Amino acid sequence: NPPRALLYEQAEERLALLMTPTTLTSNKKLRKSIPDFEKSPLTKALGVKECLLHLNGYQTFEESIQQTKIRTRNYIKRQETWFRHQISTGYILDDEDPQIRKEHALKILCENIKN
């Protein structure tokens, strides 16, 4: 498994690309175009709820980013736990190439997932 610190770093890099003024604009447009948007399943996506809290004036944009980081880390932990319980034997994904690591992980998961 990749070190958790590396996963967190990659998640934060992705978050930096996603949490931009453009994201806020998109959330504003979605909020206006979908009836009862705040009750929509879309708000369960990482970062959407936090953007809405910012747009509604409940927290600053920086607080929204920090909350999204926390939720993302919690999600990573839940995924690790889920995978640990799905794969019956121990595997180590230590390849440096992320694409090869992803392909290897998918293969292992497909071969070992519990029904």
Sine and cosine of phi, psi and omega as CSV:
sin_phi,cos_phi,sin_psi,cos_psi,sin_omega,cos_omega
0.00,0.00,0.62,-0.79,0.07,-1.00
-0.92,0.40,0.53,-0.85,0.01,-1.00
-0.85,0.52,0.61,-0.79,-0.03,-1.00
-0.85,0.52,-0.60,0.80,0.01,-1.00
-0.87,0.50,-0.62,0.78,0.04,-1.00
-0.92,0.40,-0.66,0.75,0.05,-1.00
-0.87,0.49,-0.69,0.73,0.02,-1.00
-0.89,0.46,-0.68,0.74,0.00,-1.00
-0.88,0.47,-0.72,0.69,0.01,-1.00
-0.90,0.44,-0.63,0.78,0.02,-1.00
-0.91,0.42,-0.65,0.76,0.00,-1.00
-0.94,0.35,-0.56,0.83,0.07,-1.00
-0.90,0.43,-0.69,0.73,0.02,-1.00
-0.91,0.42,-0.65,0.76,0.02,-1.00
-0.87,0.49,-0.64,0.76,0.02,-1.00
-0.88,0.47,-0.55,0.84,0.04,-1.00
-0.97,0.25,-0.51,0.86,-0.08,-1.00
-1.00,0.03,-0.60,0.80,-0.07,-1.00
-1.00,0.00,1.00,0.06,-0.03,-1.00
-0.75,-0.66,0.15,-0.99,0.10,-1.00
-0.83,0.56,-0.50,0.87,0.04,-1.00
-0.90,0.44,-0.63,0.78,0.04,-1.00
-0.88,0.47,-0.69,0.73,0.02,-1.00
-0.88,0.48,-0.67,0.74,0.03,-1.00
-0.88,0.47,-0.68,0.73,0.02,-1.00
-0.89,0.46,-0.68,0.73,0.02,-1.00
-0.91,0.42,-0.60,0.80,0.05,-1.00
-0.88,0.47,-0.71,0.71,0.00,-1.00
-0.90,0.43,-0.69,0.72,0.03,-1.00
-0.88,0.47,-0.69,0.72,-0.03,-1.00
-0.86,0.51,-0.60,0.80,-0.01,-1.00
-0.98,0.20,-0.52,0.85,-0.13,-0.99
-1.00,-0.01,-0.30,0.96,-0.04,-1.00
-0.93,-0.37,0.87,-0.50,0.04,-1.00
-0.87,0.49,0.64,-0.77,-0.02,-1.00
0.79,0.62,0.68,0.73,-0.05,-1.00
-0.82,0.57,-0.64,0.77,-0.06,-1.00
-0.92,0.38,-0.22,0.97,0.09,-1.00
-0.98,-0.18,-0.02,1.00,-0.05,-1.00
-0.95,0.30,0.51,-0.86,0.09,-1.00
-0.86,0.50,-0.36,0.93,0.03,-1.00
-0.85,0.52,-0.50,0.86,-0.05,-1.00
-0.95,0.31,-0.16,0.99,0.05,-1.00
-0.99,0.17,-0.25,0.97,0.03,-1.00
-0.91,0.41,0.62,-0.78,-0.01,-1.00
-0.84,0.55,0.80,-0.60,0.06,-1.00
0.99,-0.14,-0.44,0.90,-0.05,-1.00
-0.93,0.36,-0.75,0.66,0.01,-1.00
-0.84,0.54,-0.69,0.73,-0.03,-1.00
-0.92,0.40,-0.63,0.78,0.07,-1.00
-0.89,0.46,-0.65,0.76,0.01,-1.00
-0.90,0.44,-0.65,0.76,0.05,-1.00
-0.87,0.49,-0.62,0.79,0.05,-1.00
-0.93,0.37,-0.73,0.68,-0.03,-1.00
-0.89,0.46,-0.52,0.85,0.01,-1.00
-1.00,0.06,0.04,1.00,0.10,-1.00
0.99,0.12,0.24,0.97,-0.02,-1.00
-1.00,0.08,-0.37,0.93,0.03,-1.00
-0.44,-0.90,0.32,-0.95,0.01,-1.00
-0.97,0.25,0.22,-0.98,0.03,-1.00
-0.89,0.46,-0.63,0.78,0.02,-1.00
-0.89,0.45,-0.64,0.77,0.05,-1.00
-0.90,0.43,-0.61,0.80,0.04,-1.00
-0.88,0.47,-0.67,0.74,0.01,-1.00
-0.90,0.43,-0.70,0.72,0.00,-1.00
-0.89,0.46,-0.67,0.74,0.03,-1.00
-0.90,0.43,-0.62,0.79,0.03,-1.00
-0.91,0.41,-0.63,0.77,0.06,-1.00
-0.87,0.49,-0.70,0.72,0.00,-1.00
-0.89,0.46,-0.74,0.67,0.00,-1.00
-0.90,0.44,-0.59,0.81,0.01,-1.00
-0.92,0.40,-0.69,0.73,0.03,-1.00
-0.88,0.47,-0.66,0.75,0.04,-1.00
-0.89,0.45,-0.63,0.78,0.03,-1.00
-0.90,0.44,-0.67,0.75,0.04,-1.00
-0.87,0.50,-0.70,0.71,0.01,-1.00
-0.88,0.48,-0.69,0.73,0.02,-1.00
-0.89,0.45,-0.64,0.77,0.04,-1.00
-0.89,0.45,-0.68,0.73,0.02,-1.00
-0.87,0.49,-0.69,0.72,0.01,-1.00
-0.89,0.45,-0.70,0.71,-0.01,-1.00
-0.87,0.49,-0.74,0.67,0.00,-1.00
-0.89,0.47,-0.65,0.76,-0.01,-1.00
-0.87,0.50,-0.57,0.82,-0.01,-1.00
-1.00,0.07,-0.23,0.97,-0.02,-1.00
-1.00,-0.02,-0.51,0.86,-0.07,-1.00
-0.99,-0.12,0.82,-0.58,-0.15,-0.99
-0.98,0.20,-0.40,0.92,0.01,-1.00
-0.82,-0.57,0.33,-0.94,-0.04,-1.00
-0.98,0.20,0.76,-0.65,0.07,-1.00
-0.78,-0.63,0.51,-0.86,0.07,-1.00
-0.86,-0.51,0.83,-0.56,0.04,-1.00
-0.98,-0.20,1.00,-0.01,-0.11,-0.99
-0.94,-0.35,0.17,0.99,0.01,-1.00
-0.93,0.37,0.67,-0.74,-0.03,-1.00
-0.95,0.30,-0.49,0.87,-0.03,-1.00
-0.97,0.24,0.91,-0.42,-0.06,-1.00
-0.86,0.51,-0.58,0.82,-0.02,-1.00
-0.92,0.40,-0.69,0.73,0.03,-1.00
-0.90,0.43,-0.65,0.76,0.02,-1.00
-0.88,0.47,-0.67,0.74,0.02,-1.00
-0.90,0.43,-0.71,0.71,0.00,-1.00
-0.89,0.45,-0.68,0.74,0.01,-1.00
-0.90,0.44,-0.70,0.72,0.00,-1.00
-0.88,0.47,-0.68,0.73,0.01,-1.00
-0.89,0.45,-0.67,0.74,0.03,-1.00
-0.88,0.48,-0.73,0.68,0.01,-1.00
-0.87,0.49,-0.70,0.71,-0.02,-1.00
-0.89,0.46,-0.72,0.69,-0.01,-1.00
-0.89,0.45,-0.58,0.82,-0.01,-1.00
-0.97,0.24,-0.45,0.89,-0.19,-0.98
-0.87,-0.50,0.06,1.00,-0.07,-1.00
-0.91,0.40,0.68,-0.73,0.01,-1.00
-0.99,0.14,0.67,-0.75,0.02,-1.00
-0.99,0.10,0.00,0.00,0.00,0.00
